[in-house]
Amino acid sequence: MKTALTIVFILICIATIVLVLMQEAKDNGLGSLAGSPAGETYWSKNKGRDKKVLLTTICIILFLGLALLISSKLMN
């Protein structure tokens, strides 16, 4: 059982890393001082971002839960 949970834990770790790397920065640095181009609004820039943030949050919650479960004395 512990081996199976460890494999799932590793897969969740990899998924979390990939999801974090796929996310774009919240700002454009100094380029945002001049204003954004006319076609880009707040809603168009953040349209696909909500799903990535939700998936990242779910992965982190699973990561913490499995880390506590694997390290607990119940699994030994």
C-alpha positions as CSV (number, residue, x, y, z in Angstrom):
1,M,0.0,0.0,0.0
2,K,2.8,2.4,0.9
3,T,4.5,1.7,-2.4
4,A,1.4,2.5,-4.4
5,L,0.8,5.8,-2.4
6,T,4.5,6.7,-3.0
7,I,4.0,6.3,-6.8
8,V,0.9,8.4,-6.8
9,F,2.7,11.0,-4.7
10,I,5.5,11.2,-7.2
11,L,3.0,11.6,-10.1
12,I,1.3,14.4,-8.2
13,C,4.7,16.1,-7.6
14,I,5.4,16.0,-11.3
15,A,2.0,17.3,-12.2
16,T,2.3,20.1,-9.8
17,I,5.7,21.1,-11.2
18,V,4.3,21.0,-14.7
19,L,1.3,23.1,-13.8
20,V,3.3,25.7,-12.0
21,L,5.7,26.0,-15.0
22,M,2.8,26.4,-17.4
23,Q,1.4,29.4,-15.6
24,E,2.2,32.8,-16.8
25,A,3.4,35.6,-14.6
26,K,0.7,37.9,-13.2
27,D,2.4,41.0,-14.5
28,N,4.6,42.0,-17.4
29,G,7.2,43.8,-15.4
30,L,8.1,47.3,-16.6
31,G,6.1,46.7,-19.8
32,S,2.9,47.0,-17.9
33,L,3.6,50.6,-16.9
34,A,3.0,51.8,-20.5
35,G,-0.4,50.0,-20.6
36,S,-1.5,46.9,-22.3
37,P,-2.3,46.6,-26.1
38,A,-5.8,47.5,-27.2
39,G,-6.9,43.9,-27.8
40,E,-5.9,42.6,-24.4
41,T,-8.3,43.1,-21.6
42,Y,-8.3,41.6,-18.1
43,W,-10.7,38.9,-19.1
44,S,-9.0,37.9,-22.3
45,K,-5.6,37.6,-20.6
46,N,-6.8,35.5,-17.7
47,K,-9.3,33.3,-19.5
48,G,-7.4,30.0,-19.4
49,R,-5.6,30.8,-16.2
50,D,-8.4,29.9,-13.9
51,K,-8.3,26.2,-14.8
52,K,-4.5,26.0,-14.2
53,V,-4.8,27.7,-10.9
54,L,-7.6,25.4,-9.8
55,L,-5.7,22.3,-10.9
56,T,-2.6,23.5,-9.2
57,T,-4.5,24.1,-5.9
58,I,-6.0,20.6,-6.1
59,C,-2.6,19.1,-6.8
60,I,-1.0,20.9,-3.8
61,I,-3.8,19.8,-1.5
62,L,-3.4,16.2,-2.6
63,F,0.4,16.5,-2.3
64,L,0.1,17.7,1.3
65,G,-2.5,15.1,2.2
66,L,-0.5,12.2,0.8
67,A,2.7,13.6,2.4
68,L,1.0,13.5,5.8
69,L,-0.5,10.1,5.1
70,I,2.8,8.5,4.0
71,S,4.8,10.0,6.9
72,S,2.2,9.1,9.5
73,K,2.6,6.2,11.9
74,L,-0.5,4.5,10.5
75,M,1.4,3.6,7.3
76,N,4.4,2.0,9.1
